[in-house]
Amino acid sequence: MRTKAAIALPDIQRKQAIAAVQQYFADNMDEPIGDLKAGLLLDFVLSELGPSIYNKAIADARLFFEERTSDLGAICYHDEFPTSRKKA
């Protein structure tokens, strides 16, 4: 199995995520959090919790796909030569 790096966010999403962490701290904690600490917390969450969240999302997507395609053969099947069979 290949090893993948921690989940990386594009710069704009990273800035938005850091702002969200800072807003959470402003709303729920006793003191504000700066850019550096919010970024470090985000990095921790992405590296430690990100893989579990990713794996669950992939499992959910796979189940969704399998449920939709499980009866694909029956849904897409058409009788061949239906008129010829009626005459025979």
N, C-alpha and C positions, 0 to 999 in steps of 0.2 A: 504494500500500500504506500502510495506516495505521501510525503509530508508537505503540507501547504502552509504558507505563512499566515499569520493572523489576518483577520479581515481588515482590509484597508479601505478607507473612505476617500472619495475624491475631495479635493480641497474645500469646495463650497459646502459639501455635506459635513465635512469635519468641523468647519467653522459653525455651521448651524447646530451640530450636535454639542459642541462646546458651549454655545450660547444656551442650549436647552439645559445642560447640566448646571450652568451658572444660574439660570432662572429657577431651577428646582431648588438649589441651595438657598437662593434668596427667598423663596416662598416657604421652605420647610425647615431650614436650619437656622441656628442662632447667628451665624456670620456668613458673609458672602465668600465666594471662592473666586480666585483669579484665573486668568487664562491658562497659566502653566499647570496649576493643580487640577483644573477641570480637564485639560488635555491628558494629563497623566491618569486621571480616573477613567476617562474615556478609553485610553489605551488598555488599561487593566480590564475593563468590561469587555472590550472587543477580543482580547487575547484569552481571557478566562471563560467568559460566558458566551461569546460569539459562536464558537464551534457547536455548542449544545443547541443554541437557537437555530443555527444554520442546519444542523442535522435534522431537527424537528421539522423545519420548513421543507426540506427535501423529502422527508418521509411523508409528510402531508401531501405534497405535490405528486409523489409517486403513487400514493393510495388513490388520490383523485384521478390520476391518469389511468390506473389499472381498473378502477370502477367503471370508467367511461369506455374503456376498450375491451373489457372482459367478454362482452357479447358481440364484438365487432364482426366476427365471422358470420353469425346468424343474421345480424342487421344488414350486412352488405351482400349477402348471398341471394342470388336470383336463380330460379329453376332454369335449366338450360333446355332449349327446344320444347317449350310448353305446348305448342300446338301439335307438334309431331307425336308427342306422348298421348295426347287425347285420342288421336286417330288409331293408335296401335292397340 
